[in-house]
Amino acid sequence: MLSGDGDDPMTKLTDTQAVILSSASQRDDGAVLPPPDTLKLTGGAFTKVLGSLEAKGLIAHQGAPHGDDPPPLRITRAGLQAIGVAEPDTTPVLVTDAPQGAPGAQEAGATPQEPQAPTERTQAATAPARGKRKAKAAKSAKRGKVASAVKPTPRTGTKQAQMIELLRRPEGATVDQIAEVTGWQKHTIRGAISGALKKKLGMTIEATRTREVGPNKPGAKGSSTVYRIVG
């Protein structure tokens, strides 16, 4: 199946989209939700990815609605084809009782024969194909997990980059020093250190509590915490 641009949909998938489709393909009902645990997207970002997949026809609302809510999102046949795990077309060919070549056999109301049950030979032939599809789905899911494990790179020229530059100094930086350079509030800085830097970027932050004592020092009131990126 080709996209509107004439390209294979697989070439248009991001790693996040591939993970979502692979996860849905491995569920009996093809449900897209809940998202796989490997995804870190939440809120608007995840909704945007779902909208993109739905616009491409790779997922759609299918089945019975849940109360006032629309039917659940499920992976479509185009979505299965996009990740290389679409089921083959198993629609049986209907054979009529009319002699071969007889004109108007279908139009005359000839009764089709009942499709025969699959034989052991047919089942044996399709078994390798099912195994191949499962292997492709597992490979796509593994690729998505590896991609989601890669830590993002901070952008340059931003206030976050300025904060990282201060924290990379051998002497590190205090919250007051970072606030003076970036103009951020102190609670914003602390949240960025514990959230964006530690969790999102995977940085190791060392916090050292110091107390200024001695002549002309304010004592305990002069205590401060110095943060520094290590490793």
C-alpha positions as semicolon CSV with decimal commas, in nm:
position;residue;x (nm);y (nm);z (nm)
1;M;0,000;0,000;0,000
2;L;0,133;0,344;-0,097
3;S;0,082;0,677;0,072
4;G;-0,067;0,979;-0,102
5;D;0,283;1,079;-0,211
6;G;0,340;0,741;-0,371
7;D;0,584;0,626;-0,105
8;D;0,577;0,322;0,119
9;P;0,425;0,439;0,457
10;M;0,710;0,262;0,641
11;T;0,956;0,521;0,505
12;K;0,746;0,797;0,662
13;L;0,736;0,650;1,016
14;T;0,930;0,799;1,304
15;D;1,068;0,570;1,573
16;T;0,785;0,676;1,806
17;Q;0,520;0,596;1,544
18;A;0,682;0,256;1,476
19;V;0,674;0,171;1,849
20;I;0,304;0,261;1,877
21;L;0,209;0,055;1,569
22;S;0,424;-0,242;1,672
23;S;0,266;-0,244;2,020
24;A;-0,087;-0,233;1,873
25;S;-0,009;-0,511;1,622
26;Q;0,083;-0,747;1,906
27;R;-0,250;-0,698;2,085
28;D;-0,540;-0,930;2,002
29;D;-0,779;-0,639;1,945
30;G;-0,520;-0,411;1,779
31;A;-0,582;-0,139;2,039
32;V;-0,346;0,159;2,028
33;L;-0,406;0,257;2,392
34;P;-0,263;0,236;2,646
35;P;0,073;0,339;2,496
36;P;0,376;0,112;2,550
37;D;0,576;0,172;2,867
38;T;0,888;0,255;2,664
39;L;0,737;0,581;2,537
40;K;0,809;0,892;2,738
41;L;0,563;1,117;2,549
42;T;0,272;1,262;2,743
43;G;-0,012;1,505;2,688
44;G;-0,009;1,713;2,373
45;A;0,299;1,550;2,222
46;F;0,143;1,202;2,233
47;T;-0,189;1,334;2,098
48;K;-0,003;1,494;1,807
49;V;0,162;1,162;1,718
50;L;-0,176;0,985;1,726
51;G;-0,324;1,255;1,501
52;S;-0,044;1,204;1,250
53;L;-0,099;0,826;1,242
54;E;-0,474;0,873;1,204
55;A;-0,426;1,122;0,920
56;K;-0,216;0,864;0,734
57;G;-0,487;0,602;0,784
58;L;-0,256;0,382;0,994
59;I;-0,491;0,390;1,295
60;A;-0,865;0,459;1,314
61;H;-1,162;0,455;1,549
62;Q;-1,308;0,105;1,514
63;G;-1,563;-0,100;1,705
64;A;-1,843;-0,002;1,940
65;P;-1,834;0,339;2,113
66;H;-1,784;0,358;2,490
67;G;-2,080;0,562;2,609
68;D;-2,042;0,916;2,477
69;D;-1,682;0,847;2,373
70;P;-1,595;0,747;2,014
71;P;-1,490;0,388;1,933
72;P;-1,136;0,300;2,050
73;L;-0,836;0,365;1,828
74;R;-0,707;0,048;1,662
75;I;-0,436;-0,025;1,409
76;T;-0,565;-0,053;1,051
77;R;-0,459;-0,289;0,774
78;A;-0,254;-0,001;0,630
79;G;-0,084;0,033;0,970
80;L;0,003;-0,337;0,971
81;Q;0,141;-0,309;0,619
82;A;0,344;-0,004;0,721
83;I;0,542;-0,211;0,971
84;G;0,550;-0,519;0,751
85;V;0,315;-0,741;0,951
86;A;-0,012;-0,717;0,753
87;E;-0,213;-1,036;0,738
88;P;-0,241;-1,189;0,387
89;D;-0,576;-1,165;0,207
90;T;-0,745;-1,497;0,290
91;T;-1,082;-1,420;0,123
92;P;-1,193;-1,750;-0,040
93;V;-1,261;-1,757;-0,414
94;L;-1,626;-1,850;-0,475
95;V;-1,678;-2,114;-0,744
96;T;-2,017;-2,133;-0,918
97;D;-2,197;-2,441;-1,046
98;A;-2,212;-2,304;-1,399
99;P;-1,972;-2,456;-1,656
100;Q;-1,652;-2,266;-1,710
101;G;-1,697;-2,003;-1,976
102;A;-2,077;-2,002;-1,957
103;P;-2,194;-1,641;-2,014
104;G;-2,386;-1,470;-1,736
105;A;-2,333;-1,747;-1,477
106;Q;-2,296;-1,497;-1,191
107;E;-2,580;-1,277;-1,314
108;A;-2,815;-1,574;-1,349
109;G;-2,802;-1,633;-0,974
110;A;-2,574;-1,938;-0,967
111;T;-2,520;-2,054;-0,609
112;P;-2,153;-2,048;-0,502
113;Q;-2,000;-2,352;-0,337
114;E;-1,911;-2,345;0,031
115;P;-1,541;-2,263;0,086
116;Q;-1,343;-2,566;0,189
117;A;-1,177;-2,579;0,531
118;P;-0,800;-2,532;0,522
119;T;-0,615;-2,858;0,485
120;E;-0,306;-2,965;0,682
121;R;-0,101;-2,880;0,376
122;T;-0,239;-2,526;0,365
123;Q;-0,184;-2,476;0,738
124;A;0,173;-2,604;0,709
125;A;0,237;-2,358;0,424
126;T;0,109;-2,057;0,617
127;A;0,291;-2,139;0,944
128;P;0,631;-1,999;0,828
129;A;0,458;-1,680;0,713
130;R;0,304;-1,626;1,058
131;G;0,642;-1,684;1,221
132;K;0,803;-1,432;0,986
133;R;0,539;-1,168;1,067
134;K;0,592;-1,215;1,442
135;A;0,968;-1,183;1,396
136;K;0,923;-0,856;1,205
137;A;0,692;-0,717;1,475
138;A;0,942;-0,808;1,749
139;K;1,224;-0,647;1,549
140;S;1,026;-0,325;1,502
141;A;0,941;-0,310;1,874
142;K;1,306;-0,370;1,968
143;R;1,418;-0,092;1,736
144;G;1,168;0,143;1,900
145;K;1,293;0,051;2,250
146;V;1,652;0,123;2,149
147;A;1,552;0,455;1,996
148;S;1,356;0,558;2,307
149;A;1,656;0,471;2,524
150;V;1,879;0,722;2,343
151;K;1,906;1,041;2,548
152;P;1,819;1,367;2,366
153;T;2,085;1,630;2,305
154;P;2,031;1,975;2,462
155;R;1,992;2,261;2,214
156;T;2,254;2,532;2,201
157;G;2,187;2,901;2,251
158;T;1,910;2,849;2,506
159;K;1,882;2,933;2,876
160;Q;1,904;2,564;2,950
161;A;2,234;2,554;2,762
162;Q;2,358;2,850;2,970
163;M;2,267;2,664;3,289
164;I;2,447;2,349;3,171
165;E;2,755;2,555;3,088
166;L;2,761;2,695;3,442
167;L;2,715;2,352;3,597
168;R;2,997;2,203;3,389
169;R;3,249;2,440;3,548
170;P;3,486;2,275;3,798
171;E;3,350;2,496;4,073
172;G;2,986;2,436;3,964
173;A;2,719;2,698;4,031
174;T;2,458;2,793;4,289
175;V;2,092;2,858;4,219
176;D;2,152;3,231;4,268
177;Q;2,430;3,231;4,010
178;I;2,216;3,045;3,757
179;A;1,922;3,281;3,821
180;E;2,146;3,583;3,760
181;V;2,253;3,451;3,418
182;T;1,924;3,302;3,295
183;G;1,669;3,524;3,467
184;W;1,476;3,217;3,583
185;Q;1,298;3,184;3,916
186;K;1,474;2,967;4,175
187;H;1,201;2,702;4,181
188;T;1,221;2,681;3,801
189;I;1,596;2,620;3,821
190;R;1,559;2,345;4,080
191;G;1,285;2,182;3,873
192;A;1,502;2,195;3,561
193;I;1,794;2,033;3,743
194;S;1,587;1,744;3,878
195;G;1,366;1,706;3,571
196;A;1,521;1,812;3,240
197;L;1,885;1,754;3,331
198;K;1,863;1,442;3,547
199;K;1,563;1,255;3,407
200;K;1,538;1,371;3,046
201;L;1,905;1,426;2,958
202;G;2,040;1,161;3,198
203;M;2,301;1,388;3,354
204;T;2,455;1,319;3,693
205;I;2,428;1,626;3,916
206;E;2,637;1,655;4,232
207;A;2,499;1,881;4,507
208;T;2,739;2,007;4,773
209;R;2,613;2,201;5,075
210;T;2,859;2,467;5,194
211;R;2,861;2,703;5,492
212;E;3,047;3,030;5,491
213;V;3,214;3,080;5,828
214;G;3,498;3,290;5,960
215;P;3,568;3,663;5,987
216;N;3,315;3,886;5,817
217;K;3,104;3,580;5,720
218;P;2,731;3,556;5,792
219;G;2,762;3,205;5,941
220;A;2,468;2,970;5,892
221;K;2,279;3,232;5,692
222;G;2,555;3,214;5,433
223;S;2,501;2,846;5,365
224;S;2,440;2,755;5,001
225;T;2,422;2,452;4,774
226;V;2,659;2,420;4,482
227;Y;2,546;2,205;4,189
228;R;2,790;2,053;3,945
229;I;2,762;1,811;3,649
230;V;2,995;1,516;3,699
231;G;3,103;1,251;3,450
